Amino acid sequence: MTDYKTNDEHLLISWLSNRRQDMIDLLESLVNIDSGSYDKAGVDAVGLQLIEFLENYGVRTEIIPVENHGDAIRAMVGHSEKNRPIMLLGHRDTVFSKGETAKRPFRIEDGIAYGPGVADMKAGLVINAFILAGMAQHESTLPATVGLFTGDEEIASPSSRPIIENEARNSRVVFNSEPGRANGNVVSGRKGGTFYRIEVKGKAAHSGSQHANGISAIEELARKIQAWHALTDIDAGNTVNVGLINGGKSINMVAPEASSEVDIRYLDAKGAAKIKRQVEDIAQRSFVPGTQSRFEILGEFYPLISTEESDKLLNHYLSVAKSKGFEIIGEHSGACADSGFTAAVGTPTLCAVGPVGGMVHTVDEYLEVKTLFERAELLALAILRLPDDL
């Protein structure tokens, strides 16, 4: 184990403990900025808040420009001449539309915080930022650590993925501060996922006098949807969900066009190949003669698969947690995350080390406020006590 002095741990943990209200204040500021994945201005506004905070504490930052989504922000403390840096990962985008923060601004009731993205994952951004800021106060004696704050994870990181992969290749390990599970557990494995968009073309006609001349794109899409949903096999770990549909021009017209967006999940590469082939076969097949269809992949997540090295990282984190009185384990999640990309390039990765929350992607999303402080301390100690063989 790297021999960082007990005094170093005491200094960093004390620094974090003395800034609990500051952590809440930063969280409130971030939550109250709309930052849906397609709202580049909003996602970048969250980034500017983080940059201002980090630079006020002497953390070196740089912006990696991204054209269509939020820019990536890289923050660095320490020096990596001897060892590659430890990587802290987090995303600034949420699933919520513009105006949602005005409807549901940040609030705390009975120790529980609410607001769009409060758990997924603005609280994780806060602990990453504060750990970097705390380490910057005496970085000459602490391990090199890099924070990457991206802007398009909720749509499978189409722009950030190469940035994430490049940073991970140059890192010792990755801690992804996605929200801890509602039971406090961290995540050691995740499903992979692919997002599709399918467009169907038919032929318009008056639905009364010329019905026989029409070819309904909506009917074609409806039959595809039934076939896709029939592919779900919970026991095999494969699921298909048609989350969005659109179609038609008016109620009295045979629909000339229709579209849908489809989410599939799988456990591993073998499962991915099978379910993708099945979904794409249905997408290209015509159930209604005369229709034409095309599909495109909107985004794709890799599964987070445990390895010997990632298990070592998990056990290290769990031992730190146990030393502080927390009995937690690593568990598998059906949700996807950027941790799949970092694991796929061979870097030991642990996910969901962020504060504990639940009901994410809904209006009931919540965060246990005390875990903002607890998980910041655990992550800081996991960094300082990281074994030399990781």
N, C-alpha and C positions, 0 to 999 in steps of 0.2 A: 504493500500500500504506500502511496506517495506520502512522505512525511511532512505534512503541513502541521505546523505547531497547533497545539490545543488553543493557544492564544488567538491564532487566526480564526478558528471556528468561533471562539467567544466574541471576537470583534465583529465578524460578519453577522452572526445571529443577533447580537445586541443592536447592531445597526438596523437590522430588519425590524426587530421588536419595537424600536423607538419610532417607527414610521408607519404604524398601523393605520392611523387616520389618513396619512398621506396616500396609502395604498387604496383606501376606500375612495378618496377624492379623485385619484386618477381613474379608478374604475368607473365612477360616476361620469366623469368627463368623456371617457371612451364610449360608454354605453349610450350616452345621449347624442351621439353622432350617427346618423343613418349611414350604413356602409354595406348595402346589398352588393352582391358580387358584381353586378353590372353597373354599379354606381361608382365609377372610377374616382370622381371628385370626392365622394364621401369616404371611400376607402383610403384615399390619399390624405384626407383631412385627419383621419385617425393616425396615419403614419406621421404626420407633422407634429401631432401631440406627443407621440412617443419620441420622436427625434429631439424635440425641445426638452422633454424630461431627461433623456439620456445625456444630452450634451451639457445640461446644467450640472450633471454629476461627473463630467469628465470622460464619458464613454465616447469612443470614436465611432462615428456612424458614416455610412455612405448609402446613397440611393441608387438602386439598380433600376433604370427606367423600363417600364412595361407599357406598351402602346395602348392596348385595349382594356386592360384591367388595372387594378391598383399596383403601383410600383412595389418592388421588393426593397426592404430596408435591411442592411447588414450592420450589426453593431459588434464591436470587438473590444475585449479587455485582455490584459496580459500579453505575453509574448510567446510565440510558438517555435522558437529555435530548437528546443529540446524535444517537445512533444507536439503532435497535432492538437488543435483545439477541441474542446468539448462543445457540442452544438446544442443550443436551445432553439426549438422550433415552435412557431405559432402563426396563425392566420388572422387577419384583421377583418375579413369580409363575413357577412351574416347572410341568412336566407330571407331577411325581411325587406319589404318594399319601402321606398322613400315615404316619409311621413309617419312611420310606425313609432319612432321615438317621441313624437309629439303626442301620440295617443297614449303611449305607455312609457313615460320617462322613468329613469332609474329611481327606485325607492327601496327602503329597508323596513321590514316589519317583523318584529320578534326574532331578529337574528337572521332573517332570510332576505336576500336581495332579489329584486325582480327587474326585468327590462329586456329589450331585444338584444340577444347575444350575450347576456350577462354571464352565462356559463360557457357557451360555445361561441367564441372562446376568449372573450375580452378579459375575463379574470385570469386566464392563463397568460395573456400578454402582460398583465400587470406583474405577476410574479416573475416572469422572465426579465422584464425591465428592471424591477427592483433588485434582483440578484445581480444583474450586470452592473447596476449603479453602485451597489454595496461593494462588489469586488473591485470596482475602479478606485475605491478609496485607499486600497493598499494592494494594488495589483502586482507589484514586483515580487510578492511572495506567494501568489496564488496561481492556479493553473490557467492557461490560456483558454478563454471561453468566447464563443461567437454566438450571437443571437440573430436569427433570421425571421423577419416579420413579413409574411407574404399577403397577397390580396385576392386570391381566387380559388381557395381550397374548396368552397362549397359547390363549385362547378367542376371539380376534379383537376384544378390547377393547370389549365391548358397553357397558360403563359409562364407560371412559376415553376413547373416541374423541372426543366433543365437547370434552373438556378438552384433548386433544392438538391437535385442529384449531384451537381458540381460541388456544392458546399459539403454534402455528406461524404463524398469521396475523400475529402481532405480533412475529415474529422475523426476523432477517436471513437466517440459514441454519440448517439443522439437521444436527447430527452424531448419528447413532444408533449407540450403542456395543454393538450386537449383536456376537457373536464374529466375528473375522476368519476368513477361510477357512483351511483346513488348510495351504494353500500360502502364506499370508500376505496374499493379495489382499483388497481391500475390495469392497463390492457397490454397483454403480451402477444395477442394475435388478433387479426382482423380479417374480414372478408375483403376480396377485391370486388370491383364493380365497374360496369360499363353503362354509359348513358347514350341512348340512341334517339334520333329524330327520324320519323318516317313520314313521308309525304305521299298521298294517294291522289291520282287524277282520274276523274270519271267524265261524264258528259252531261251538261245542263239540259234541262227540258222543263216545260210547264208541268207541274205535278198533277194537274187534272187532265187537260185536253191532249197533252203530248207525253204522258207518263211513259208509254212504251218506248219512246225514243231516247229516254234518259238512261244514264248508267250511274248509279249512286256510289260516289266515293265514300260516303258515310257507311253504307252497308258493307262495303269492302273492308273498311277499317274496323267495323264492329266484329266482323268474322275473324279478322286478324287478332283482335284483342282477346276474343274467347280462346283462340288457339295459343296465344302467348301465355295467358294466365294458366292454362292447363299444363304448362311446362314446370310450374313451381313444384319442387320436391324438397320439402322441409328436411326430411331425413338425410338427403344427399347434400344439403346445404345450398341448393340452388333456388333462387327466387326470382320472379318476374313481376314487375309492377308497372302498369301504365298509369303514369301520374298526371299527365296532361293530354287533353284532346281538344281538337278544334275542327270545325268544318261547316260547309254549306254557305249559301248566300242569303236565302230567305226561306220562310216556312213553306211557301208554295212553289219551290223549285227543287227538282231532283239535284242533289248536291254534286257539283262538278269537282270539288276538291275537299280534302280532309287531311288532318295531320295529327300526330301524337308523339309524345316523348316517353320513352320506355327505360326503366331502371332495372338492371339485372345484377344479381350478387352471386358470388361463388367462393369456394374455399381455397382453391389452388389453380394452378395452370391447367391441369387436366380438366377440372370442372369448368373452367373458363372456356376452353376450346369447345367443349360439348354444347354448353348452353348458348354460346355465341353463334355457333353454327345453326342451331335450331331456330333461334330468334331471327337470324338473317334469312334462313330459308323461307320462313313464314312471311317476312317482310317482302320478299321478292315474288312470292307466289300470288296468283290471281284467283281468288275465290269467286269473284263476280266477273264473268267474261267482259272484256273490253276495258277493264281498269288497268292502270299502270302505276307502279310504285317505285320509290327510291328511298334509300336510307343513308344516314351518315352517323358517324360516331361523334358525339359532342364532347365527350370526356371519358377518361378511363383511370381507375385506381388499381394499383397492384395490391394483392393481399399482403398483410403483415404475417409472415410465417416464422415461427420460433426456430432458432438455431442454437448451437452449443454456446456461442458467444453471447447471443441475446439473452439466453437463460442465465448466464453468468451475471449480466447486467441487471436482470430482474432480481436475482437472489441478493445482489449487492444492495439494491434499493430497498428490498423488503427487510434486510438486516438492519439498515439504518432506521427504517420505520419502527421496527420492533424495539430498537434501542431507545426510542422515544415514546414507547407504550402503545403503538398502533399495530393491531393484528390484521393485516390485509394480505391479499394474494393477487396474483395476476390472473386475469380471465380473458376469454375470447369474446369479441364483439362482432355483431353482424354489420356494424357501421364501418364505413371506409374512412381513411385519413391519409395525410401526406406521409405518415410514418411508413406506409407501404413502399413508397419511392426510396426512402433512405435505407430501408432494410434490403431492398432489391439490389442496391449497389454494393452490398456487403458490409455495411456499417452496423454494428450492434445498436439496436433501437428499442426504446421503451416508450410506450404511449400512455396518455391519460394520467400524467403526473401533475396535472393542474388541479385547482380547487374543485371541491365536490359540488355537483349540481345535478339537475335532472329536467325532464320534460322539454328537452332542447328541441328547437324548430317549431315550438308552439307558443301561444300567448301565455301559457302557464310556466314557461321556463323560469328556473329559480337557481339560486346559489346559496349554499351555507356559508355565511360570512366568515365565521371563525376559521374555516378551512383555507381561506385566502392566506392567512398567516401561517397556519400549520403546514400547508403544502409548500409555501415559500421556504420555510425552515428545512423541511425534509429534502427538498431539491438542492438547496444550498449545501447541506451536509453530504448528500450523495455525490455532489461535485467535488467537494474538498476531500472526501474519503475514497475517491475512485481508485481501485487497485491498479497497480502498474501494468498488469497483464490485460487491461482493457484500454 
